[in-house]
Amino acid sequence: MRRLANLAIAVVTVAALCSGAWLVRGGGATHAPPQPSAAQARTQPAHPESAVPESPALAPSPPLRIRIPAIGVNAPLMGLGLTPTGSLDVPPAEREDLAGWYEAGTAPGETGTAIVAGHVDNADGPSVFYRLGALKKGGAIEVERRDGSTALFTVDAVEVYDTKDFPDEKVYGAAKRAELRVITCGGGYTPGSGYDGNVVVFAHLTGSSRHPSG
């Protein structure tokens, strides 16, 4: 089987994304990253088939870069595998400009649920997804792919979950269309243990384009 089930990733997938050392030095609340409001949560039913219609899925192709214009993200993507304990590995903490994708799973743009994760901060300050919680419904996410295409996603919801109540199936479960999850740390912050949860962006494919050289 080419890819592992996303649900094989435990909620601790993103625990290593959450150092918070910078918050401790800078005085917690002053430097806390933005968190999504209740207004950005997913409405019911889960697929009201959004105001922006879905687009046909693309052929599989590894992603190279993610752009989220509304929050200033323009970052390269590295492939992430699983650690010996079964959780998702993470990008190097010192690379605040780098995000990663679960390369044993769905590639962004193809049918299914693609997973992208990145640090919210490191010991020196904000990292790639520091402002992820400020993203709004209807926002755009662009994923540049190796085959010369760019997958264009529209944000359906931005939610925050405590680690102990993390909804694995909702976040990692299979999808019949091309969907994307972008994940970082969030929620409250406890000195000594770090962030209490995770911010998750839910998005679906609404278009594609070709790179100028593609």
C-alpha positions as CSV (number, residue, x, y, z in Angstrom):
1,M,0.0,0.0,0.0
2,R,1.5,3.3,-1.1
3,R,0.5,5.4,1.8
4,L,-0.2,4.9,5.5
5,A,-3.6,5.9,6.9
6,N,-3.5,9.4,8.3
7,L,-5.2,8.1,11.4
8,A,-2.0,6.3,12.2
9,I,-0.7,9.7,13.2
10,A,-1.4,10.2,16.9
11,V,-2.3,13.5,18.3
12,V,1.3,13.8,19.6
13,T,2.2,14.4,16.0
14,V,2.4,18.0,16.6
15,A,3.6,18.0,20.2
16,A,7.2,18.6,19.1
17,L,6.0,21.7,17.3
18,C,5.3,23.5,20.6
19,S,8.4,24.6,22.4
20,G,7.2,27.9,23.9
21,A,10.7,28.8,25.1
22,W,10.4,32.2,23.5
23,L,7.1,32.8,25.3
24,V,8.7,32.0,28.7
25,R,11.5,34.5,28.1
26,G,9.3,37.1,26.6
27,G,6.5,37.0,29.2
28,G,3.8,34.6,28.0
29,A,0.6,36.5,27.2
30,T,2.5,39.4,25.6
31,H,3.9,37.3,22.9
32,A,1.2,34.6,22.6
33,P,0.2,33.8,19.0
34,P,-3.3,34.7,17.8
35,Q,-6.0,32.2,18.3
36,P,-9.1,31.6,16.2
37,S,-12.4,32.9,17.4
38,A,-15.6,30.8,17.6
39,A,-16.8,32.5,14.4
40,Q,-14.1,30.7,12.5
41,A,-15.3,27.2,13.5
42,R,-16.7,24.7,11.0
43,T,-20.5,25.0,10.6
44,Q,-22.8,22.0,10.3
45,P,-23.2,20.0,8.2
46,A,-19.4,19.5,7.8
47,H,-19.7,20.2,4.0
48,P,-22.4,22.8,3.4
49,E,-20.6,22.5,0.1
50,S,-19.0,25.8,0.9
51,A,-19.7,29.1,-0.7
52,V,-16.7,28.4,-2.9
53,P,-17.3,25.2,-4.9
54,E,-14.8,22.4,-4.9
55,S,-12.5,21.7,-7.8
56,P,-11.7,18.3,-9.4
57,A,-8.7,16.7,-7.7
58,L,-5.3,16.8,-9.2
59,A,-2.9,13.9,-10.0
60,P,-0.5,13.1,-7.1
61,S,2.6,15.3,-7.0
62,P,4.9,16.2,-4.1
63,P,4.4,19.8,-2.8
64,L,7.3,22.2,-2.8
65,R,6.1,25.4,-1.1
66,I,3.1,26.7,0.8
67,R,1.8,30.3,0.6
68,I,-0.9,31.8,2.8
69,P,-1.0,35.5,1.7
70,A,-3.4,36.7,4.4
71,I,-0.9,35.9,7.2
72,G,2.4,36.4,5.3
73,V,3.4,32.7,4.9
74,N,5.6,31.8,1.9
75,A,7.6,28.7,3.0
76,P,9.3,25.7,1.5
77,L,7.9,22.3,2.4
78,M,10.0,19.3,3.4
79,G,8.7,15.7,3.5
80,L,7.9,14.3,7.0
81,G,7.8,10.7,8.0
82,L,6.9,8.9,11.3
83,T,9.1,8.6,14.3
84,P,9.8,5.2,15.9
85,T,6.9,5.9,18.3
86,G,4.4,6.4,15.4
87,S,4.1,10.2,15.6
88,L,4.8,12.5,12.8
89,D,8.3,13.9,12.7
90,V,8.7,17.7,12.5
91,P,10.8,20.2,10.7
92,P,14.0,21.3,12.4
93,A,13.1,23.8,15.1
94,E,15.9,26.2,14.1
95,R,14.4,26.5,10.6
96,E,11.6,29.0,11.4
97,D,10.9,29.5,7.7
98,L,10.2,25.8,7.0
99,A,7.0,23.7,7.1
100,G,6.5,20.0,6.4
101,W,4.0,17.6,4.9
102,Y,3.2,14.0,5.7
103,E,4.7,12.4,2.6
104,A,3.4,8.8,3.3
105,G,-0.1,10.3,3.0
106,T,-2.1,12.3,0.6
107,A,-0.2,15.0,-1.5
108,P,-2.0,18.4,-1.4
109,G,-4.3,18.6,-4.3
110,E,-5.1,14.9,-4.8
111,T,-8.2,13.2,-3.4
112,G,-8.0,12.7,0.3
113,T,-6.8,14.6,3.4
114,A,-3.3,16.1,3.1
115,I,-1.5,17.1,6.2
116,V,0.9,20.1,6.6
117,A,2.5,21.0,9.9
118,G,4.9,23.6,11.1
119,H,6.2,25.3,14.3
120,V,4.4,28.2,15.9
121,D,7.6,29.4,17.5
122,N,11.1,28.4,18.6
123,A,13.5,29.6,21.2
124,D,14.3,32.7,19.2
125,G,10.8,33.9,18.3
126,P,7.9,33.3,15.9
127,S,8.1,30.5,13.4
128,V,6.4,29.7,10.1
129,F,2.8,29.3,11.4
130,Y,2.9,31.8,14.3
131,R,-0.1,33.7,12.8
132,L,-2.1,30.6,11.7
133,G,-4.8,31.3,14.3
134,A,-5.5,34.7,12.7
135,L,-6.5,33.0,9.4
136,K,-10.2,33.5,8.5
137,K,-12.8,31.4,6.6
138,G,-12.6,32.1,2.9
139,G,-8.9,32.7,3.0
140,A,-6.6,31.4,0.3
141,I,-3.9,28.8,0.6
142,E,-1.6,28.0,-2.3
143,V,0.6,24.9,-2.6
144,E,3.2,24.8,-5.3
145,R,3.8,21.3,-6.6
146,R,6.7,19.5,-8.3
147,D,4.7,18.9,-11.5
148,G,4.4,22.6,-12.3
149,S,1.0,23.1,-10.8
150,T,-0.2,25.2,-7.9
151,A,-3.1,23.7,-5.9
152,L,-5.5,26.5,-4.7
153,F,-7.4,25.9,-1.5
154,T,-10.1,27.9,0.3
155,V,-10.3,27.9,4.1
156,D,-13.5,26.3,5.5
157,A,-12.7,26.7,9.2
158,V,-10.0,27.5,11.7
159,E,-10.3,25.7,15.0
160,V,-8.3,25.2,18.2
161,Y,-8.4,22.0,20.3
162,D,-7.0,20.9,23.7
163,T,-4.6,18.1,23.2
164,K,-6.6,15.8,25.5
165,D,-9.7,16.3,23.3
166,F,-8.1,16.3,19.9
167,P,-10.6,14.9,17.3
168,D,-8.4,12.5,15.4
169,E,-11.1,11.4,12.9
170,K,-12.3,14.9,12.2
171,V,-8.8,16.2,11.5
172,Y,-7.0,13.2,9.9
173,G,-9.9,11.2,8.6
174,A,-10.3,10.3,4.9
175,A,-12.1,12.7,2.5
176,K,-13.8,12.1,-0.8
177,R,-12.5,15.4,-2.2
178,A,-9.2,17.1,-2.1
179,E,-8.8,18.6,1.4
180,L,-5.9,20.1,3.3
181,R,-5.2,20.4,7.1
182,V,-2.6,22.9,8.3
183,I,-1.6,22.3,11.9
184,T,0.5,24.1,14.5
185,C,0.4,24.6,18.3
186,G,-2.1,26.8,20.1
187,G,-4.6,27.1,22.8
188,G,-3.5,28.1,26.3
189,Y,0.1,28.1,27.4
190,T,1.5,26.5,30.5
191,P,5.2,27.2,31.5
192,G,7.0,23.9,31.8
193,S,4.6,21.9,29.5
194,G,4.1,24.4,26.7
195,Y,1.0,24.9,24.6
196,D,-2.1,23.1,25.7
197,G,-3.5,22.3,22.2
198,N,-3.3,22.8,18.5
199,V,-4.7,25.2,15.9
200,V,-6.1,23.4,12.8
201,V,-7.0,24.9,9.5
202,F,-9.5,23.0,7.3
203,A,-9.5,23.8,3.6
204,H,-10.6,22.3,0.3
205,L,-9.3,22.5,-3.2
206,T,-11.1,25.2,-5.3
207,G,-8.8,25.6,-8.2
208,S,-5.3,25.2,-9.7
209,S,-2.9,27.0,-11.9
210,R,0.4,26.4,-13.7
211,H,3.8,27.9,-12.7
212,P,5.0,30.3,-15.4
213,S,7.7,27.8,-16.3
214,G,5.4,24.7,-15.9
